[in-house]
Amino acid sequence: MHEDAERCVRAVRSKDARFDGWFFTAVLTTRIYCRPSCPVVPPKVENMRFYPSAAAAQQAGFRACKRCRPDASPGSPLWNHRADSVAKAMRLIADGVVDREGVPGLAARLGYSVRQVERQLLAELGAGPLALARAQRAQTARLLIETTALPMAEVALAAGFASVRAFNETVRSVFALSPTDLRARRGAVADTPGELSLRLPFRAPLCPDNLFGHLAATAVPGVEEWRDGAYRRTLRLPRGHAVVSLRPQPDHVACRLALTDLRDLSIAIARCRRMLDLDADPTAVDDRLRADPVLKPLVDKDPGRRVPGTADAAEFAVRAVLGQQVSTAAARTHAGRLVAAAGTPIADRGLTHLFPTPAQLAELDPSALAMPTSRKIALAALVRALASGSLDLGVGADWDKARADLLALPGFGPWTVEVIAMRALGDPDAFIPGDLGVRAAARALGLPDTPGALVRRAREWRPWRAYAVQYLWATGDHAVNRLPA
């Protein structure tokens, strides 16, 4: 996108918020970079330069606009909807891999040399992995500076900086303000001890019904709940755990986070964004699906449906097995029993546990589980594969390999594999033609309702078939596509 200067100029002149996060506009005369929707008067065309990432603009010597705050733009949808090595690298960087394992750790996860990874990221994003991680640390630092009363030394440590000096230099370079001045600019903050209050931006439109309705309807007792108009859940993070509350608002998702270790802040935010599919481009998705006259009325009625994701891919894979051929209520019951038996207890006003890890589940006696033998075998095989590392469902996973590895496990068929691909791996083109809800919707709409025929009919929905499923589910009495009362 950033290489199409004419298109970028049109977006900047029209202040089109749909392109926020797709590219960044730098101004040569002021040395400031902005998001396309910045409300200031657009600069002259000859003074504009376009960059594919905030990190690239920062590396070129531009500082963030104080008015439009480009570092807080929604992320590019490319990184969650692509399966190539650059997209995997961006997802891993957002998940904190560079901060925890360094660039060699990132390269090892991708199966490339450090030099190859740096070359690929520089070619597409204009910045290497260290610069991209630095930009993420700067954004985390700004959030902590503006939303907490933490001493600056603690902010520096929590944001991932090696020293207070590096923290001060980065904040001054990126925001043209000292950390103290940046905090002084903040408005009144409703402070709840031990909690951070954040705003998660998204590209409009967003239909909250299927997103929050699904999460609430499938909530595992003790791990998730819907309370007072917000979805709450526990998160297992690299350095500790967290409890997050997510509430849909017209122009953002209100997020409240209680972290045991503030160094996990950026990782927690990245996982919440993936779970809510907040970096999606609803315009691209809906325009493609509207081209089908059968889907067009569904899209026009409730545009902006998202694919509910997950905060933990291994957790969702286990839950997908528990949900095989049973109702949503039965799947919740089975998952709740696993949590009570093997989950890690926590202290919270409503939630009680972290979902058990594969290692914890591996210690359970399968014979004690109240489910058919075939499902016990499938669950045991999945847990062994996850615990041993032979099955990778993480943010840097190869989608095709993960599908093949899942299909090789006993008790795994196309429905289970594609549900995991859709919600755990984040493949936007995952499709479940054999799902009962999808087939019922297809019959009601006059579409083919046999899996093979529906797959052929759905070719024109690619690469957004996972989103088409959300619209199909909305045609019937599908509880997971409605917000709780």
C-alpha positions as CSV (number, residue, x, y, z in Angstrom):
1,M,0.0,0.0,0.0
2,H,2.7,2.5,1.0
3,E,4.3,2.2,-2.4
4,D,1.2,3.4,-4.2
5,A,1.8,7.1,-3.5
6,E,-1.3,8.4,-5.4
7,R,-3.6,6.1,-3.4
8,C,-1.9,7.2,-0.2
9,V,-2.3,10.9,-1.0
10,R,-6.0,10.4,-1.7
11,A,-6.4,8.6,1.7
12,V,-4.6,11.4,3.5
13,R,-6.6,14.2,1.8
14,S,-9.9,12.5,2.6
15,K,-8.7,11.7,6.2
16,D,-9.8,8.1,5.6
17,A,-9.6,6.2,8.9
18,R,-10.0,2.9,7.1
19,F,-6.3,3.1,6.1
20,D,-5.0,3.8,9.7
21,G,-2.4,1.2,10.3
22,W,-2.0,0.3,6.7
23,F,0.6,3.0,6.2
24,F,2.0,6.1,7.9
25,T,2.5,9.6,6.4
26,A,5.8,11.4,7.3
27,V,6.2,15.1,6.7
28,L,9.6,16.3,5.6
29,T,9.2,19.9,6.8
30,T,8.1,19.1,10.3
31,R,9.8,15.7,10.8
32,I,6.5,14.3,12.1
33,Y,4.7,11.2,11.1
34,C,0.9,10.7,11.2
35,R,-1.9,8.3,10.6
36,P,-3.9,8.9,7.4
37,S,-6.9,10.2,9.3
38,C,-4.9,12.9,11.2
39,P,-7.2,15.9,11.6
40,V,-4.5,18.5,10.7
41,V,-4.4,20.2,7.3
42,P,-2.7,17.8,4.9
43,P,0.9,18.8,3.9
44,K,1.9,19.5,0.3
45,V,2.3,16.3,-1.7
46,E,6.0,17.0,-2.3
47,N,6.6,17.0,1.4
48,M,4.9,13.6,2.1
49,R,6.7,10.3,2.5
50,F,4.9,7.0,3.2
51,Y,6.1,4.2,5.4
52,P,4.7,0.7,6.0
53,S,5.2,0.8,9.7
54,A,5.6,3.2,12.6
55,A,9.0,1.6,13.3
56,A,10.2,2.5,9.7
57,A,9.1,6.1,10.2
58,Q,10.8,6.3,13.6
59,Q,14.0,4.8,12.1
60,A,14.0,7.4,9.4
61,G,14.1,10.1,12.0
62,F,10.4,11.1,12.3
63,R,8.6,11.5,15.6
64,A,5.0,10.7,16.3
65,C,2.2,13.3,15.9
66,K,1.0,14.4,19.3
67,R,-2.5,15.0,17.9
68,C,-3.4,11.8,16.0
69,R,-1.1,9.5,18.0
70,P,-0.2,7.2,15.0
71,D,1.5,4.6,17.3
72,A,-2.0,3.8,18.7
73,S,-3.5,3.0,15.2
74,P,-5.1,-0.4,14.7
75,G,-2.5,-2.9,13.4
76,S,-2.2,-3.8,9.8
77,P,-4.6,-6.6,8.9
78,L,-1.9,-8.2,6.8
79,W,0.0,-9.7,9.8
80,N,-3.0,-11.7,11.1
81,H,-4.4,-12.7,7.7
82,R,-1.2,-13.9,6.0
83,A,0.7,-17.1,6.5
84,D,4.1,-16.1,5.1
85,S,7.3,-15.6,7.1
86,V,7.0,-11.8,7.4
87,A,3.5,-12.1,8.8
88,K,4.6,-14.8,11.2
89,A,7.5,-12.6,12.3
90,M,5.2,-9.7,13.0
91,R,2.9,-11.9,15.1
92,L,5.8,-13.2,17.1
93,I,7.2,-9.8,17.6
94,A,3.8,-8.6,18.9
95,D,3.8,-11.6,21.2
96,G,7.1,-10.4,22.8
97,V,9.5,-13.0,21.3
98,V,12.3,-10.5,20.4
99,D,12.2,-9.0,23.9
100,R,12.3,-12.5,25.6
101,E,14.5,-14.4,23.1
102,G,16.2,-11.8,21.0
103,V,16.5,-11.8,17.2
104,P,18.2,-15.2,17.2
105,G,15.2,-16.6,19.0
106,L,12.8,-15.1,16.4
107,A,14.9,-16.5,13.6
108,A,15.0,-19.9,15.1
109,R,11.2,-20.0,15.4
110,L,10.9,-19.0,11.8
111,G,13.5,-21.5,10.6
112,Y,15.6,-18.8,8.9
113,S,19.0,-17.2,9.7
114,V,19.1,-13.9,11.5
115,R,20.3,-12.2,8.3
116,Q,17.4,-13.7,6.2
117,V,14.8,-12.5,8.8
118,E,16.3,-9.0,8.9
119,R,16.4,-8.8,5.1
120,Q,12.8,-9.9,4.7
121,L,11.5,-7.4,7.3
122,L,13.5,-4.5,5.9
123,A,12.3,-5.2,2.4
124,E,8.6,-5.2,3.4
125,L,8.4,-3.0,6.5
126,G,11.4,-0.7,6.2
127,A,12.6,-1.7,9.6
128,G,14.4,-4.7,11.2
129,P,13.2,-6.8,14.1
130,L,15.0,-4.7,16.7
131,A,13.4,-1.5,15.4
132,L,10.0,-3.1,15.3
133,A,10.4,-4.3,18.9
134,R,11.6,-0.9,19.9
135,A,8.5,0.8,18.5
136,Q,6.4,-1.7,20.4
137,R,8.3,-0.9,23.6
138,A,7.7,2.8,23.0
139,Q,4.0,2.3,22.7
140,T,3.9,0.2,25.8
141,A,5.8,2.9,27.7
142,R,3.4,5.6,26.6
143,L,0.4,3.5,27.8
144,L,2.1,3.0,31.2
145,I,3.1,6.6,31.5
146,E,-0.4,7.9,30.7
147,T,-2.5,5.3,32.5
148,T,-0.6,4.6,35.7
149,A,1.2,6.5,38.5
150,L,4.2,4.1,38.4
151,P,7.6,5.7,38.9
152,M,9.4,6.1,35.6
153,A,12.1,3.5,36.5
154,E,9.3,0.9,36.9
155,V,7.7,2.0,33.7
156,A,11.1,1.5,31.9
157,L,11.4,-2.0,33.3
158,A,7.8,-3.0,32.5
159,A,8.0,-1.7,28.9
160,G,11.1,-3.9,28.3
161,F,13.9,-1.3,28.2
162,A,17.3,-2.4,29.4
163,S,17.9,0.9,31.2
164,V,16.2,4.1,32.3
165,R,18.6,6.0,29.9
166,A,17.4,4.0,26.9
167,F,13.8,4.5,28.0
168,N,14.3,8.3,28.3
169,E,16.1,8.5,24.9
170,T,13.4,6.4,23.1
171,V,10.5,8.3,24.5
172,R,12.1,11.7,23.6
173,S,12.9,10.4,20.1
174,V,9.5,8.9,19.3
175,F,7.2,11.5,21.0
176,A,9.4,14.6,21.2
177,L,8.6,14.8,24.9
178,S,10.3,13.6,28.0
179,P,8.4,10.9,30.0
180,T,7.6,13.5,32.7
181,D,6.1,15.9,30.1
182,L,4.2,13.1,28.4
183,R,2.6,12.2,31.7
184,A,1.8,15.8,32.4
185,R,-0.2,16.0,29.2
186,R,-2.6,13.2,30.2
187,G,-6.1,14.1,31.3
188,A,-7.8,12.8,34.4
189,V,-7.5,9.1,34.7
190,A,-10.1,7.0,36.5
191,D,-7.6,5.0,38.6
192,T,-8.5,1.6,40.0
193,P,-5.6,0.2,42.1
194,G,-3.9,-2.7,40.4
195,E,-5.7,-2.2,37.1
196,L,-4.8,-0.5,33.8
197,S,-7.5,1.1,31.7
198,L,-6.9,1.1,28.0
199,R,-8.7,1.7,24.7
200,L,-8.3,-0.9,21.9
201,P,-8.9,0.8,18.6
202,F,-10.4,-1.0,15.6
203,R,-11.5,-0.2,12.0
204,A,-15.2,0.5,11.7
205,P,-17.7,-1.0,11.3
206,L,-17.6,-3.6,14.1
207,C,-20.6,-5.8,14.9
208,P,-20.3,-6.8,18.5
209,D,-23.0,-9.4,18.5
210,N,-21.2,-12.4,17.1
211,L,-17.9,-11.4,18.6
212,F,-18.9,-10.9,22.3
213,G,-22.0,-13.1,22.0
214,H,-19.8,-16.0,21.0
215,L,-17.3,-15.5,23.7
216,A,-20.0,-15.1,26.4
217,A,-22.1,-18.1,25.2
218,T,-19.1,-20.4,25.1
219,A,-17.4,-19.1,28.3
220,V,-15.7,-21.8,30.4
221,P,-16.8,-21.5,34.1
222,G,-14.0,-20.2,36.3
223,V,-12.0,-19.0,33.3
224,E,-14.4,-16.7,31.5
225,E,-17.6,-14.8,32.3
226,W,-20.0,-12.1,31.0
227,R,-20.6,-9.5,33.8
228,D,-22.2,-6.1,33.7
229,G,-21.9,-5.8,29.9
230,A,-18.3,-6.9,29.7
231,Y,-16.5,-10.1,28.8
232,R,-13.9,-11.1,31.5
233,R,-11.3,-13.9,31.4
234,T,-8.0,-15.0,32.8
235,L,-4.9,-15.0,30.7
236,R,-1.7,-17.1,31.2
237,L,1.2,-14.9,30.2
238,P,5.0,-15.5,30.0
239,R,5.8,-13.9,33.3
240,G,2.6,-14.4,35.2
241,H,-1.2,-14.2,34.7
242,A,-3.7,-11.5,34.2
243,V,-7.5,-10.9,34.3
244,V,-8.9,-8.8,31.5
245,S,-12.3,-7.1,31.1
246,L,-13.4,-6.2,27.5
247,R,-16.4,-4.0,26.9
248,P,-17.6,-3.0,23.4
249,Q,-17.9,0.8,22.8
250,P,-19.0,2.6,19.6
251,D,-15.4,3.5,18.5
252,H,-13.2,1.3,20.6
253,V,-13.1,-1.7,23.0
254,A,-12.6,-0.6,26.6
255,C,-10.0,-2.8,28.2
256,R,-9.2,-3.2,31.9
257,L,-6.2,-5.3,32.7
258,A,-4.9,-6.6,36.1
259,L,-1.4,-8.0,35.5
260,T,0.8,-9.8,38.0
261,D,3.8,-8.6,36.0
262,L,3.6,-5.3,34.0
263,R,6.3,-6.6,31.6
264,D,3.5,-8.7,30.0
265,L,1.4,-5.7,29.1
266,S,2.2,-5.5,25.4
267,I,1.7,-9.3,25.1
268,A,-1.6,-9.2,26.8
269,I,-2.8,-6.4,24.5
270,A,-1.7,-8.4,21.4
271,R,-3.6,-11.5,22.6
272,C,-6.7,-9.5,23.3
273,R,-6.6,-7.9,19.9
274,R,-6.2,-11.3,18.2
275,M,-9.0,-12.8,20.3
276,L,-11.3,-10.0,19.2
277,D,-10.0,-9.8,15.6
278,L,-9.5,-6.0,16.0
279,D,-6.9,-5.6,13.3
280,A,-9.3,-6.9,10.6
281,D,-10.2,-4.8,7.6
282,P,-14.0,-5.1,7.5
283,T,-14.3,-3.0,4.3
284,A,-12.3,-5.5,2.3
285,V,-14.1,-8.5,3.9
286,D,-17.6,-7.1,3.5
287,D,-17.0,-5.8,-0.1
288,R,-15.9,-9.3,-1.1
289,L,-18.9,-11.1,0.5
290,R,-21.4,-8.5,-0.8
291,A,-20.5,-9.5,-4.3
292,D,-22.5,-12.7,-3.7
293,P,-26.2,-11.7,-4.0
294,V,-27.1,-14.4,-1.4
295,L,-24.8,-12.9,1.3
296,K,-25.3,-9.2,0.4
297,P,-28.5,-8.8,2.6
298,L,-26.8,-10.4,5.5
299,V,-23.7,-8.2,5.3
300,D,-25.9,-5.0,4.7
301,K,-27.9,-5.9,7.9
302,D,-24.9,-6.2,10.3
303,P,-21.7,-5.2,8.6
304,G,-18.4,-5.6,10.3
305,R,-18.7,-9.1,11.8
306,R,-15.5,-10.5,13.1
307,V,-14.2,-14.0,13.6
308,P,-13.9,-14.6,17.4
309,G,-10.3,-15.8,18.1
310,T,-8.6,-17.1,21.2
311,A,-6.1,-15.9,23.8
312,D,-4.5,-19.3,23.9
313,A,-4.3,-21.6,20.9
314,A,-3.6,-24.8,22.9
315,E,-6.6,-24.0,25.2
316,F,-8.9,-23.6,22.2
317,A,-7.7,-26.8,20.6
318,V,-8.6,-28.7,23.8
319,R,-12.0,-27.0,23.9
320,A,-12.6,-27.9,20.2
321,V,-12.2,-31.6,21.0
322,L,-14.5,-31.3,24.0
323,G,-17.1,-29.7,21.7
324,Q,-17.1,-32.5,19.2
325,Q,-20.7,-33.6,18.5
326,V,-22.1,-32.0,21.7
327,S,-24.1,-28.9,22.5
328,T,-22.4,-25.6,23.6
329,A,-23.7,-26.1,27.1
330,A,-22.2,-29.6,27.3
331,A,-18.9,-28.4,25.9
332,R,-18.8,-25.7,28.6
333,T,-19.5,-28.3,31.3
334,H,-16.7,-30.6,30.1
335,A,-14.2,-27.7,30.0
336,G,-15.3,-26.5,33.4
337,R,-14.6,-29.9,34.9
338,L,-11.1,-30.0,33.3
339,V,-10.4,-26.5,34.7
340,A,-11.5,-27.5,38.2
341,A,-9.4,-30.7,38.1
342,A,-6.2,-29.3,36.6
343,G,-6.3,-25.5,36.3
344,T,-4.2,-23.1,38.3
345,P,-6.2,-21.4,41.0
346,I,-6.2,-17.6,41.1
347,A,-7.7,-14.9,43.3
348,D,-10.3,-12.8,41.6
349,R,-13.8,-11.5,42.5
350,G,-15.5,-13.8,39.9
351,L,-13.0,-15.9,38.1
352,T,-11.2,-18.8,39.8
353,H,-8.6,-20.5,37.5
354,L,-6.3,-20.3,34.6
355,F,-7.1,-22.9,31.9
356,P,-4.7,-25.9,32.4
357,T,-1.6,-26.2,30.2
358,P,-1.0,-29.2,28.1
359,A,1.5,-30.4,30.7
360,Q,-1.1,-30.1,33.5
361,L,-3.7,-32.0,31.4
362,A,-1.2,-34.7,30.6
363,E,-1.2,-35.6,34.3
364,L,-4.9,-36.3,34.3
365,D,-6.3,-39.8,34.2
366,P,-8.3,-40.0,31.0
367,S,-10.5,-42.7,32.4
368,A,-11.9,-40.2,34.9
369,L,-13.3,-38.0,32.2
370,A,-17.0,-38.2,31.5
371,M,-16.9,-38.5,27.8
372,P,-16.9,-41.2,25.1
373,T,-13.8,-43.3,24.7
374,S,-13.1,-42.0,21.2
375,R,-13.0,-38.4,22.5
376,K,-10.8,-39.4,25.4
377,I,-8.3,-40.9,22.9
378,A,-8.5,-37.7,20.8
379,L,-8.0,-35.5,23.8
380,A,-5.0,-37.5,25.1
381,A,-3.3,-37.5,21.7
382,L,-3.8,-33.8,21.3
383,V,-2.4,-33.1,24.8
384,R,0.7,-35.3,24.2
385,A,1.4,-33.5,20.9
386,L,1.1,-30.1,22.4
387,A,3.1,-30.9,25.5
388,S,5.9,-32.5,23.5
389,G,6.1,-29.6,21.1
390,S,5.5,-31.8,18.0
391,L,2.3,-29.8,17.3
392,D,2.7,-26.0,17.0
393,L,-0.5,-23.9,17.1
394,G,1.3,-20.7,18.2
395,V,1.2,-17.3,16.5
396,G,4.2,-18.3,14.3
397,A,2.8,-21.7,13.3
398,D,2.7,-22.9,9.7
399,W,-1.0,-23.2,9.0
400,D,-0.8,-26.0,6.4
401,K,1.6,-28.0,8.6
402,A,-0.6,-27.5,11.6
403,R,-3.6,-28.8,9.7
404,A,-1.7,-31.9,8.5
405,D,-0.4,-32.6,12.1
406,L,-4.0,-32.2,13.5
407,L,-5.5,-34.6,10.9
408,A,-2.8,-37.2,11.7
409,L,-4.2,-37.3,15.3
410,P,-6.8,-40.0,16.2
411,G,-10.3,-38.6,16.4
412,F,-9.6,-35.4,14.3
413,G,-11.7,-34.8,11.3
414,P,-12.3,-31.8,9.0
415,W,-14.7,-30.0,11.3
416,T,-12.3,-30.0,14.3
417,V,-9.3,-29.1,12.2
418,E,-11.0,-26.2,10.4
419,V,-12.5,-24.8,13.7
420,I,-9.0,-24.8,15.2
421,A,-7.7,-23.2,12.0
422,M,-10.4,-20.5,12.1
423,R,-10.2,-19.5,15.8
424,A,-6.8,-20.6,17.0
425,L,-4.6,-20.2,14.0
426,G,-6.5,-17.2,12.7
427,D,-6.8,-18.4,9.1
428,P,-9.4,-16.0,7.5
429,D,-10.2,-18.6,4.8
430,A,-10.9,-21.5,7.2
431,F,-14.3,-23.1,6.3
432,I,-16.5,-25.6,8.0
433,P,-19.1,-26.8,5.4
434,G,-20.1,-29.8,7.5
435,D,-21.1,-27.6,10.5
436,L,-24.8,-28.1,11.4
437,G,-25.4,-24.4,11.7
438,V,-23.7,-23.6,8.4
439,R,-25.7,-26.3,6.6
440,A,-29.0,-25.1,8.1
441,A,-28.2,-21.6,7.0
442,A,-27.3,-22.8,3.5
443,R,-30.6,-24.6,3.2
444,A,-32.5,-21.5,4.4
445,L,-30.7,-19.3,1.9
446,G,-31.1,-21.7,-1.1
447,L,-27.4,-22.5,-1.1
448,P,-26.1,-26.1,-1.5
449,D,-26.2,-27.8,1.9
450,T,-23.9,-30.8,1.2
451,P,-20.3,-30.1,2.2
452,G,-18.7,-30.8,-1.2
453,A,-21.2,-28.7,-3.1
454,L,-21.0,-25.8,-0.5
455,V,-17.3,-25.8,-0.8
456,R,-17.5,-25.3,-4.6
457,R,-20.2,-22.6,-4.1
458,A,-18.1,-20.8,-1.5
459,R,-15.0,-20.4,-3.8
460,E,-16.1,-16.9,-4.6
461,W,-16.0,-15.9,-0.9
462,R,-12.3,-16.6,-0.7
463,P,-10.1,-15.5,1.0
464,W,-12.7,-14.6,3.6
465,R,-14.7,-17.8,4.1
466,A,-14.3,-17.7,7.9
467,Y,-16.1,-14.4,7.9
468,A,-18.8,-15.8,5.7
469,V,-19.4,-18.5,8.4
470,Q,-20.2,-15.7,10.9
471,Y,-22.8,-14.3,8.5
472,L,-24.3,-17.7,7.9
473,W,-24.6,-18.4,11.6
474,A,-26.4,-15.2,12.1
475,T,-29.4,-16.3,9.9
476,G,-30.7,-18.8,12.5
477,D,-31.4,-19.0,16.2
478,H,-27.7,-19.1,16.9
479,A,-27.1,-18.0,20.5
480,V,-23.4,-17.4,20.0
481,N,-24.2,-14.6,17.5
482,R,-26.1,-12.5,20.0
483,L,-25.0,-10.2,22.8
484,P,-26.2,-11.4,26.2
485,A,-29.1,-9.5,27.7
